[in-house]
Amino acid sequence: MLRDLSRLHSLSIGPNRDPEIFEAVGAKALAVLNLAGGAIDSLAGIERLRSLSAVGLRSLDKLKDISALPKLPKLKDVMITWCGKLSAFDPLLRLAALKYLDIFGCKSFRLDKYQAALAGRNLRKLSLPPENWLRRASRRR
């Protein structure tokens, strides 16, 4: 069914357990992709969707690898929330067109490691978790 949607502009999928999801989408004009929930561990193959300008990754508990994101030349808006296993955020620094970045709920994200590099970019909006957010959230429980 997804193969018939070649003109699709925006797509939200979840939960997803198929690592071949990006091949299945096949929407040549897809500009916005939101993935929520599921068991994919890598975004390998997302580079097939070269027209993407916005990606939302939410509650992808197994996601570890976002290294394919810089292969998307038009990608300017990225939201990553509650992706607990994701620990390598360096690919975000290689996004040439990045204008909007929102990261929250990712245990391994360290503000001190990325703040200076991201602040030096001409971003329209940068939304990062406050320092020690995880420790403060744990104390409230």
C-alpha positions as CSV (number, residue, x, y, z in Angstrom):
1,M,0.0,0.0,0.0
2,L,2.8,2.5,0.8
3,R,4.3,2.1,-2.7
4,D,1.2,3.7,-4.2
5,L,1.7,6.9,-2.3
6,S,4.5,8.3,-4.4
7,R,3.2,11.9,-4.1
8,L,2.8,11.8,-0.4
9,H,4.1,14.9,1.4
10,S,3.9,14.0,5.0
11,L,3.9,10.5,6.7
12,S,3.7,9.4,10.4
13,I,4.4,5.8,11.2
14,G,4.3,3.9,14.4
15,P,5.0,1.6,15.9
16,N,7.4,0.1,13.4
17,R,9.5,-3.0,13.6
18,D,10.5,-3.3,10.0
19,P,14.2,-2.2,9.3
20,E,13.2,-1.9,5.6
21,I,10.7,0.8,6.2
22,F,12.5,3.4,4.2
23,E,12.5,1.2,1.1
24,A,8.8,0.4,1.6
25,V,7.8,4.1,1.8
26,G,9.2,5.0,-1.6
27,A,7.4,8.4,-1.6
28,K,9.6,10.5,-3.9
29,A,8.1,13.8,-2.8
30,L,8.0,13.0,0.9
31,A,9.0,16.1,2.9
32,V,8.1,15.2,6.5
33,L,8.6,11.8,8.2
34,N,7.6,11.0,11.8
35,L,8.5,7.7,13.3
36,A,7.1,6.9,16.7
37,G,7.6,3.7,18.7
38,G,8.9,0.4,17.4
39,A,12.1,-1.6,17.3
40,I,14.3,-0.1,14.5
41,D,17.9,0.3,15.6
42,S,19.2,2.3,12.7
43,L,18.1,4.9,10.2
44,A,20.1,3.1,7.4
45,G,18.1,3.5,4.2
46,I,16.5,6.8,5.1
47,E,18.9,8.4,2.5
48,R,16.5,7.0,-0.2
49,L,14.1,9.7,0.9
50,R,16.2,12.6,-0.4
51,S,13.4,15.1,-0.4
52,L,12.9,14.9,3.4
53,S,13.1,18.3,5.0
54,A,11.8,17.3,8.5
55,V,12.3,14.2,10.6
56,G,10.7,13.4,13.9
57,L,11.9,10.4,15.9
58,R,9.9,9.7,19.1
59,S,10.1,6.8,21.5
60,L,12.3,4.6,19.4
61,D,13.6,2.5,22.2
62,K,16.1,0.5,20.1
63,L,17.4,3.3,17.9
64,K,21.2,3.6,18.2
65,D,22.3,4.8,14.8
66,I,21.4,8.1,13.1
67,S,24.5,8.3,10.9
68,A,22.4,8.3,7.7
69,L,20.8,11.7,8.5
70,P,23.6,13.8,7.0
71,K,22.9,12.0,3.6
72,L,19.6,14.0,3.4
73,P,20.6,17.3,1.7
74,K,17.4,19.1,2.4
75,L,17.0,18.0,6.1
76,K,16.5,21.2,8.1
77,D,14.1,20.2,11.0
78,V,14.9,17.4,13.4
79,M,13.1,16.4,16.5
80,I,14.4,13.5,18.7
81,T,12.6,12.6,21.8
82,W,12.7,9.7,24.2
83,C,15.2,7.6,22.2
84,G,16.9,6.1,25.2
85,K,19.6,4.0,23.4
86,L,20.8,6.7,21.1
87,S,24.2,7.9,22.2
88,A,26.0,9.2,19.1
89,F,24.6,12.6,18.2
90,D,27.6,13.7,16.2
91,P,25.7,13.2,12.8
92,L,23.5,16.1,13.7
93,L,26.5,18.4,13.5
94,R,27.0,17.3,9.9
95,L,23.5,18.4,8.7
96,A,24.3,21.2,6.3
97,A,20.7,22.6,6.1
98,L,19.8,22.3,9.8
99,K,17.6,25.1,11.1
100,Y,15.5,23.6,13.8
101,L,16.7,21.0,16.4
102,D,14.7,19.7,19.3
103,I,16.2,17.0,21.6
104,F,14.6,15.7,24.8
105,G,14.4,12.5,26.8
106,C,17.6,11.0,25.3
107,K,19.6,9.7,28.3
108,S,23.0,9.9,26.6
109,F,22.7,13.4,25.2
110,R,25.2,15.7,27.0
111,L,24.6,19.4,26.7
112,D,28.2,20.2,27.5
113,K,29.4,18.1,24.6
114,Y,27.2,19.7,21.9
115,Q,26.0,23.1,23.1
116,A,29.0,25.1,21.8
117,A,29.0,23.4,18.3
118,L,25.2,23.9,17.9
119,A,25.2,27.4,19.3
120,G,27.7,28.3,16.5
121,R,25.2,27.3,13.9
122,N,22.6,29.8,12.5
123,L,19.6,27.8,13.8
124,R,16.1,29.2,13.8
125,K,15.3,27.3,16.9
126,L,17.4,25.1,19.2
127,S,15.6,23.3,22.0
128,L,17.9,21.2,24.2
129,P,17.3,19.6,27.6
130,P,18.6,21.6,30.5
131,E,21.7,20.5,32.3
132,N,21.1,17.6,34.7
133,W,17.5,17.1,33.5
134,L,17.7,13.4,33.9
135,R,18.9,13.6,37.5
136,R,16.1,16.1,38.4
137,A,13.5,13.9,36.7
138,S,14.7,10.9,38.8
139,R,14.4,12.9,42.1
140,R,10.7,13.7,41.4
141,R,9.7,10.1,41.3
